[in-house]
């Protein structure tokens, strides 16, 4: 996550859906799936165990590659 210290976890892939939890910047989480456009990501927060949707604009993945 970048640009913010916390993101609301929602019950559905919509900003109008019910909030079910919060994932903070320092928390690790598992990504299960994304919407086709990548605008929403279905996650489980490893610290709280809460599962739900977060906005894809706050989630990024680090890619490691060999630089031989």
Order of alpha helices (4+ residues) and beta strands (2+ residues): beta-beta-beta-beta-beta
